[in-house]
Amino acid sequence: MSNIPETGRTPRVQIRLVVIQVLVFSLLLTLGGRLWYLQIRNGQEYTDEAKSNHVQQVVQPAVRGSILDARGVPLADNETRLVVSASRTDLMKMKDDGKAVLTRLAGVLGLQPKEVMDKVRLCDAKTPQPCWNGSPYQPIPVTDEATPKQALQIRERAEDFPGITAQPTAVRRYAAPGKANTAQVLGYLSPVTDEEIEKAKDTDSPYLRSDQVGRSGLERTYDKELRGKAGVTRYEVDNLGRVIGEAESDKAQPGANVVTSIDARVQAVAEYELNEAMKTARKEFDKNTGENYKADSGAVVVMEAKTGRIVAMASNPTYDPNAWVGGISAKDYAGLTGKDSNFPLLNRAIQGQAAPGSIFKVVPTTAAVNAGYDFNGRYPCPSSYSIGGQTFTNFESQGHGDITLGQALEVSCDTVFYALSHKEWQKDGGLKPKKDAHDWFYKTARQFGLGAETGIDLPNEVSGRVPDRQWKQKFWEANKDYWCKTGKKGGTYVQQLSYENCLEGNLMRAGDSVNYSIGQGDTLVTPIQMATVYAAIANGGTMYDPTVGKAIVSADGKHVEEIAPKSHGRLPMNAKTHDLIDDALAGVATRGTAAWRFGQVGWPQDKIPMHAKTGTAEVYGKQTTSWFATYTKDYSIIMTIAQGGTGSGASGPAVRNIYDAIYGLDDAGNQDVKRALLPRPQSALPRIESDGSIDAPRIAPYDPEAQKAVDPAKKQGGGTQPVAGAPAARWRD
């Protein structure tokens, strides 16, 4: 027990308390002073610095969905490539801004240092391509064509390549299964632009700077569905770009798959046969010009008659859409868009316009019946027809006596339609049209869907032209000043024509109506329009919107959104007229202008009734355009070749070969269902597993010779059994 009295402790305790109080007060005073310094004395400075701390995002691109054919064969998908990327954030932390690292990287990749440095620099108004226009916090791709050896070097020497990664990445691939290029239908991708980002920022599908956007074809039409949703990790960074924390992260959602109605096997046949037909046409002599046909472009469409779905669509010249992957080179771009390229980016099936020639005659035939003319009446078919001092002739000036409208279709008699259209022009008032003019021939064309887009699910379709009185007036108003300036009475042909157009170019002349009645003059159609027309005749009169997309299927295969066929009206003919025209078109294939491609060369008309119409359209200053329009109960096939010659001569053999492949026919008309590619349209959708995999059949390249094998025993009697000794399929590896 302590001997110190209680009163002895009090002064020392009090002293200690005073000291503690002084220390606490001093600390509070210091803290208050510091707070005053931070908040008042230098408050604005720190406020400005805090504002410079902000959130940046790193994007993990979503895997783009595949575009599949009707059986699940990939037409466009993604392949894994070794992509070497550079982190600009890491490079900028280095004393030399990463120049030494990029120089070493260039050595490994076999590139020049400047090439690599240009790719990782940021784009601005003064910086030319190549440069990076995405987020500076996003890994910047340097190459997507690294070899495994190069990637291994980068990974094993990580200390020499800080901020550089080499990893497998999904890159777009256009597979061309069985050499089915399908370029203009598929389209291509390119980086999103600032304007597109700004325009879409308030929509339900905004763009990110890393996005690749569909520029044409299905890639463009179904871009939103294919694109998916990119994953985004958000980081808080200071004003020097240093990461000081992670805010949040959203996982990437892969894009959906687009299943199309395209059959890659038929597509390959269509592309091959179109190209071969054009090559063959170039070997043929054109007696009108004194040189071989140029056959410089063409298109073919294979359509399901009862749905409007597209089974194949080819355009020539064509291109490889893989040229756009990873950025197209200046040389390749010039090759696709230059003056001498003949513009392979155009899809001539929906963007190529030409006078249709005689395949148009189903329109004036229907118009004549609707105007009161008897289909089975007798109409003169002389070799020529004269209006004033102008004479209009039949093809090769042939005459056929008095014939019916059906026979006029079979033999493609122009003069029958000349006379009918001239009479209707006169009834409507001629050069001074009546207010209530019927204009049967023009009105009927619009009722057939001509002069308007079909509504196909591909971008940039053109509408063609029906040159009626309204169009004539608008065209004259738009061109009158030029015609009046360049026209000259008694001058050259062009000057005289301009002179006449200046004075009365808005008037519908008799010659205009006569030329129009056989698909000539100012009339323009597209192959897709005529495929729609002939498919409608095949199915009984329903005009369907052509479609390539068949279904949208989620990446895991669980959600399927089918794209149902849609009708946009019916042909302007009753059942009786339809049946008569249908029978006449069958006669074209068996007795008429297409018989030498079908009825006379072993086509099984009793089993697969064929209907056809040939067309040879004249074009001012060019060689004739070849048209061939056909249909069975299942399909409509239209082919055209610009500057290619006659319809049945240039396009006929190719169309026949496409049908042979579809139905499995040999040269003698014998059918082998095992070799038939698509004897009936396919309605079922391919199965996509939960992991995104598809058990798609393998497609081998088209072999045109395999189908030509004919069993000698069947040349006499025909039959439907497989040809003995022939290959089991029209395909080879």
PAFIKE-489626 format. One line per 5 residues: for each residue x, y, z of C-alpha. Coordinates in steps of 0.25 Angstrom, whole numbers. Last residue first. Layout:
% PAFIKE-489626
X,Y,Z | ...
***
This chain:
% PAFIKE-489626
-57,-131,-413 | -67,-134,-423 | -82,-131,-425 | -93,-135,-435 | -96,-148,-426
-95,-163,-426 | -86,-163,-438 | -91,-171,-451 | -89,-185,-453 | -104,-188,-455
-112,-176,-455 | -122,-175,-443 | -136,-179,-446 | -146,-170,-452 | -148,-175,-466
-145,-172,-480 | -148,-182,-491 | -138,-180,-502 | -127,-172,-495 | -129,-181,-483
-120,-193,-487 | -109,-183,-491 | -108,-178,-476 | -106,-163,-477 | -94,-156,-470
-97,-141,-471 | -99,-139,-456 | -85,-142,-452 | -80,-132,-462 | -84,-120,-455
-77,-123,-442 | -81,-113,-432 | -71,-112,-420 | -73,-120,-407 | -82,-116,-396
-82,-123,-383 | -95,-124,-375 | -97,-115,-363 | -97,-121,-349 | -98,-107,-342
-91,-102,-330 | -96,-91,-321 | -94,-97,-308 | -109,-99,-306 | -109,-106,-320
-114,-100,-333 | -124,-109,-341 | -126,-105,-355 | -140,-100,-359 | -150,-109,-367
-157,-103,-379 | -148,-108,-390 | -154,-106,-404 | -156,-119,-413 | -146,-126,-422
-134,-119,-415 | -121,-124,-419 | -125,-136,-427 | -114,-147,-428 | -121,-157,-419
-134,-153,-426 | -129,-159,-440 | -137,-153,-451 | -135,-157,-465 | -137,-145,-475
-127,-150,-485 | -116,-140,-481 | -117,-144,-466 | -127,-139,-456 | -126,-138,-441
-137,-128,-439 | -129,-116,-434 | -116,-120,-442 | -125,-121,-455 | -132,-108,-452
-119,-101,-451 | -114,-107,-464 | -126,-103,-471 | -124,-89,-466 | -110,-89,-471
-114,-94,-485 | -125,-84,-487 | -116,-71,-483 | -109,-69,-496 | -117,-75,-507
-131,-75,-500 | -130,-61,-497 | -122,-56,-509 | -109,-48,-508 | -101,-46,-496
-99,-30,-495 | -105,-31,-481 | -108,-45,-477 | -121,-48,-470 | -126,-61,-463
-139,-63,-456 | -143,-76,-448 | -156,-78,-442 | -158,-91,-433 | -167,-101,-428
-179,-103,-438 | -169,-100,-449 | -164,-87,-454 | -156,-80,-465 | -151,-66,-469
-139,-65,-479 | -134,-51,-482 | -122,-47,-491 | -119,-33,-493 | -115,-28,-507
-102,-21,-510 | -100,-6,-507 | -102,8,-512 | -117,7,-510 | -122,-5,-503
-130,-16,-510 | -136,-27,-501 | -136,-42,-505 | -146,-49,-496 | -150,-64,-494
-162,-68,-487 | -163,-82,-479 | -172,-92,-473 | -167,-106,-469 | -176,-117,-464
-168,-127,-456 | -174,-141,-458 | -181,-140,-471 | -171,-130,-476 | -159,-139,-474
-149,-130,-481 | -141,-138,-492 | -136,-129,-502 | -148,-124,-510 | -157,-120,-499
-146,-112,-491 | -135,-104,-497 | -139,-105,-512 | -154,-103,-507 | -150,-89,-502
-156,-81,-514 | -169,-89,-515 | -174,-104,-515 | -170,-110,-502 | -164,-99,-493
-173,-87,-500 | -185,-97,-499 | -183,-97,-484 | -184,-82,-484 | -197,-83,-492
-203,-92,-482 | -200,-83,-471 | -205,-71,-479 | -219,-79,-481 | -219,-83,-467
-217,-69,-461 | -228,-64,-471 | -238,-73,-466 | -234,-71,-451 | -236,-56,-452
-224,-47,-455 | -218,-34,-448 | -207,-42,-440 | -210,-43,-425 | -205,-34,-414
-193,-31,-405 | -192,-45,-399 | -183,-48,-387 | -175,-61,-384 | -172,-63,-369
-159,-59,-363 | -157,-69,-352 | -153,-64,-338 | -146,-75,-331 | -141,-74,-316
-134,-86,-310 | -123,-88,-320 | -112,-83,-311 | -107,-72,-320 | -122,-68,-322
-128,-72,-335 | -134,-61,-345 | -142,-68,-356 | -143,-69,-371 | -136,-57,-376
-135,-57,-392 | -148,-51,-394 | -156,-47,-407 | -169,-41,-403 | -180,-50,-409
-189,-48,-421 | -201,-58,-421 | -206,-62,-435 | -207,-77,-436 | -194,-81,-430
-186,-82,-443 | -192,-68,-448 | -187,-62,-435 | -174,-68,-437 | -173,-62,-451
-176,-48,-445 | -166,-49,-433 | -155,-54,-442 | -158,-43,-451 | -156,-33,-440
-144,-39,-435 | -138,-39,-448 | -140,-24,-449 | -149,-16,-458 | -147,-4,-468
-157,1,-478 | -152,13,-486 | -153,7,-500 | -154,-8,-499 | -163,-18,-492
-171,-23,-504 | -183,-13,-501 | -173,-2,-497 | -168,-1,-512 | -183,1,-517
-186,11,-506 | -174,20,-509 | -177,19,-524 | -191,24,-522 | -185,36,-515
-187,39,-500 | -185,54,-499 | -175,60,-489 | -163,60,-499 | -171,70,-508
-162,82,-512 | -150,79,-504 | -151,64,-507 | -151,67,-522 | -139,75,-521
-132,65,-512 | -135,54,-523 | -130,63,-534 | -117,65,-526 | -115,50,-523
-118,47,-538 | -108,57,-543 | -114,71,-547 | -126,74,-555 | -133,82,-544
-123,83,-532 | -124,80,-518 | -113,83,-508 | -119,94,-500 | -134,90,-502
-130,76,-497 | -123,81,-485 | -134,90,-481 | -145,80,-483 | -138,69,-474
-145,69,-461 | -158,74,-467 | -158,64,-477 | -156,53,-467 | -167,57,-459
-177,58,-471 | -172,44,-476 | -174,38,-463 | -188,43,-462 | -191,38,-476
-186,24,-473 | -171,19,-474 | -172,8,-464 | -158,8,-457 | -149,0,-449
-151,1,-434 | -136,-1,-428 | -132,-9,-416 | -122,-2,-407 | -123,-12,-395
-127,-26,-395 | -140,-31,-389 | -147,-31,-402 | -159,-21,-402 | -162,-23,-417
-158,-8,-420 | -167,-1,-430 | -168,1,-445 | -174,-13,-446 | -183,-19,-436
-192,-27,-446 | -202,-16,-443 | -192,-6,-448 | -191,-13,-461 | -206,-14,-462
-207,1,-461 | -198,3,-472 | -204,-6,-482 | -218,-2,-478 | -216,13,-479
-231,15,-476 | -232,29,-480 | -242,37,-472 | -237,51,-475 | -235,47,-489
-221,48,-495 | -217,58,-506 | -205,51,-513 | -214,38,-514 | -227,40,-508
-228,27,-499 | -235,20,-510 | -223,23,-519 | -213,18,-509 | -222,5,-507
-221,3,-522 | -206,4,-523 | -204,-5,-511 | -212,-16,-518 | -205,-14,-531
-191,-14,-525 | -195,-26,-517 | -198,-35,-529 | -186,-29,-536 | -177,-35,-526
-179,-49,-528 | -172,-57,-517 | -175,-71,-523 | -181,-76,-510 | -186,-63,-505
-193,-60,-518 | -199,-74,-518 | -206,-71,-505 | -211,-57,-511 | -217,-65,-522
-211,-66,-536 | -214,-60,-550 | -202,-62,-559 | -188,-65,-553 | -179,-55,-559
-164,-54,-557 | -156,-41,-558 | -143,-47,-551 | -151,-43,-538 | -163,-36,-542
-162,-22,-548 | -166,-8,-545 | -167,2,-557 | -168,17,-555 | -173,26,-566
-187,27,-560 | -188,15,-551 | -184,2,-558 | -185,-12,-553 | -175,-23,-558
-174,-38,-560 | -189,-40,-559 | -196,-46,-547 | -211,-43,-549 | -220,-46,-537
-230,-57,-535 | -238,-58,-522 | -234,-68,-512 | -230,-58,-501 | -242,-49,-505
-239,-34,-504 | -247,-27,-493 | -237,-17,-487 | -234,-28,-476 | -231,-38,-487
-221,-28,-493 | -215,-24,-480 | -212,-39,-477 | -205,-41,-490 | -198,-27,-488
-192,-32,-475 | -189,-46,-479 | -181,-40,-490 | -170,-35,-481 | -162,-47,-483
-161,-41,-498 | -151,-30,-495 | -148,-27,-481 | -142,-14,-482 | -131,-13,-472
-129,-10,-457 | -118,-16,-449 | -120,-13,-434 | -128,-25,-429 | -121,-37,-436
-110,-27,-440 | -104,-27,-426 | -94,-16,-428 | -81,-18,-421 | -75,-23,-434
-75,-9,-440 | -70,-11,-454 | -56,-10,-449 | -51,0,-459 | -55,13,-453
-51,8,-439 | -60,3,-428 | -56,-11,-426 | -41,-11,-431 | -39,3,-424
-43,-3,-411 | -34,-15,-413 | -22,-6,-416 | -26,4,-404 | -26,-9,-395
-38,-13,-388 | -39,-13,-373 | -38,-26,-364 | -48,-33,-372 | -52,-25,-384
-45,-34,-394 | -52,-46,-388 | -64,-41,-397 | -58,-47,-409 | -63,-41,-422
-74,-43,-432 | -76,-39,-447 | -86,-45,-447 | -98,-46,-438 | -104,-58,-432
-116,-61,-424 | -120,-75,-419 | -132,-81,-411 | -139,-68,-409 | -152,-69,-402
-164,-64,-409 | -173,-74,-402 | -180,-82,-413 | -171,-81,-424 | -158,-83,-417
-148,-73,-424 | -135,-76,-432 | -130,-62,-436 | -119,-60,-447 | -110,-48,-450
-102,-43,-461 | -90,-34,-465 | -80,-32,-477 | -86,-41,-487 | -77,-34,-498
-83,-41,-510 | -73,-44,-521 | -71,-33,-532 | -78,-28,-544 | -88,-20,-537
-101,-26,-542 | -94,-39,-546 | -91,-42,-532 | -81,-54,-531 | -81,-63,-520
-69,-66,-511 | -73,-56,-501 | -86,-63,-499 | -79,-75,-494 | -72,-68,-483
-85,-61,-479 | -92,-75,-479 | -80,-80,-471 | -81,-69,-460 | -96,-71,-459
-94,-86,-458 | -84,-85,-447 | -92,-75,-439 | -105,-83,-440 | -98,-96,-437
-91,-91,-424 | -104,-85,-420 | -112,-98,-422 | -102,-105,-412 | -102,-93,-402
-117,-94,-401 | -121,-80,-398 | -134,-79,-389 | -126,-72,-379 | -124,-74,-364
-119,-62,-357 | -111,-65,-344 | -112,-56,-332 | -101,-48,-326 | -93,-52,-314
-95,-45,-301 | -83,-39,-294 | -82,-38,-279 | -84,-25,-272 | -74,-20,-262
-74,-9,-251 | -65,2,-245 | -51,-3,-245 | -41,6,-238 | -29,16,-239
-25,13,-254 | -15,23,-259 | -19,32,-270 | -12,44,-266 | -24,51,-261
-28,40,-252 | -35,27,-256 | -48,20,-252 | -50,7,-259 | -62,2,-266
-63,-12,-272 | -72,-14,-284 | -77,-26,-291 | -82,-24,-305 | -97,-27,-309
-101,-35,-320 | -97,-31,-334 | -105,-41,-342 | -118,-36,-338 | -115,-21,-340
-108,-24,-353 | -119,-31,-359 | -121,-23,-372 | -106,-18,-372 | -100,-32,-371
-111,-37,-380 | -106,-29,-392 | -98,-16,-390 | -90,-8,-380 | -92,-17,-367
-85,-10,-355 | -72,-14,-348 | -73,-8,-333 | -61,-4,-325 | -66,11,-324
-78,6,-318 | -92,7,-325 | -105,9,-318 | -116,-1,-320 | -129,3,-312
-127,17,-318 | -121,30,-312 | -107,28,-316 | -111,23,-330 | -109,36,-338
-96,40,-330 | -90,26,-332 | -94,26,-347 | -87,40,-349 | -75,36,-342
-73,24,-352 | -75,9,-349 | -63,0,-354 | -66,-8,-367 | -74,-21,-370
-78,-28,-383 | -90,-32,-391 | -96,-46,-390 | -105,-45,-403 | -94,-38,-411
-84,-48,-407 | -91,-61,-409 | -78,-68,-411 | -83,-82,-412 | -70,-89,-415
-75,-102,-408 | -76,-94,-395 | -72,-79,-398 | -67,-77,-383 | -68,-62,-381
-60,-61,-369 | -62,-50,-358 | -51,-50,-347 | -52,-57,-333 | -39,-55,-325
-27,-64,-321 | -17,-56,-313 | -4,-48,-314 | -3,-37,-304 | 6,-25,-304
7,-15,-292 | 21,-20,-288 | 28,-26,-300 | 42,-29,-296 | 39,-34,-282
28,-43,-288 | 39,-50,-296 | 32,-64,-296 | 18,-58,-300 | 23,-49,-311
32,-60,-317 | 20,-70,-316 | 11,-61,-324 | 21,-59,-335 | 23,-75,-336
7,-77,-336 | 6,-67,-347 | 0,-53,-346 | -11,-50,-356 | -20,-41,-348
-10,-30,-347 | -8,-17,-339 | -21,-18,-331 | -22,-7,-321 | -26,-11,-307
-37,-1,-302 | -33,10,-293 | -30,19,-305 | -45,17,-309 | -47,15,-323
-42,23,-335 | -28,17,-336 | -19,21,-348 | -16,17,-362 | -21,26,-367
-18,41,-367 | -17,49,-354 | -21,64,-355 | -36,63,-351 | -32,53,-340
-29,38,-340 | -20,32,-329 | -7,26,-331 | -7,10,-330 | -7,7,-345
3,18,-349 | 13,12,-339 | 12,-2,-345 | 14,3,-359 | 25,13,-355
33,1,-349 | 33,-6,-362 | 26,-20,-362 | 32,-34,-361 | 23,-37,-348
36,-40,-339 | 43,-27,-344 | 31,-19,-343 | 29,-23,-328 | 43,-19,-326
40,-5,-331 | 27,-4,-324 | 35,-7,-311 | 45,4,-313 | 34,14,-317
26,11,-304 | 24,26,-301 | 39,28,-299 | 39,29,-284 | 28,18,-283
15,21,-276 | 9,24,-290 | 11,9,-294 | 3,3,-283 | -9,12,-286
-7,9,-301 | -9,-5,-299 | -4,-12,-312 | -11,-24,-319 | -6,-36,-326
-18,-44,-332 | -16,-59,-334 | -28,-63,-342 | -41,-71,-338 | -51,-72,-349
-65,-65,-349 | -77,-68,-358 | -83,-64,-371 | -89,-75,-381 | -89,-85,-370
-97,-98,-374 | -109,-99,-365 | -118,-106,-376 | -125,-93,-380 | -112,-86,-381
-106,-79,-369 | -102,-65,-365 | -94,-66,-352 | -95,-57,-340 | -85,-47,-337
-77,-50,-324 | -78,-38,-315 | -67,-29,-314 | -60,-27,-300 | -60,-12,-298
-51,-5,-288 | -58,7,-282 | -53,20,-276 | -58,27,-263 | -53,40,-259
-43,47,-250 | -41,61,-256 | -52,66,-248 | -44,63,-236 | -32,71,-241
-41,83,-243 | -47,82,-229 | -33,81,-224 | -29,94,-230 | -42,101,-226
-40,98,-212 | -26,102,-210 | -28,113,-200 | -42,110,-196 | -44,95,-196
-30,89,-195 | -23,101,-187 | -35,102,-178 | -35,87,-175 | -20,88,-172
-23,100,-163 | -34,92,-156 | -25,80,-155 | -14,88,-149 | -23,95,-139
-29,81,-135 | -15,76,-133 | -11,88,-124 | -24,87,-116 | -22,72,-114
-7,75,-110 | -11,86,-100 | -22,78,-94 | -12,66,-92 | -3,76,-85
-14,81,-76 | -18,67,-72 | -4,64,-69 | -2,76,-60 | -15,73,-53
-11,59,-50 | 3,64,-45 | -5,74,-35 | -14,63,-30 | -5,52,-26
0,58,-13 | -14,60,-7 | -16,45,-7 | -4,43,2 | 8,35,-2
10,23,7 | 6,14,-4 | 0,0,0
***
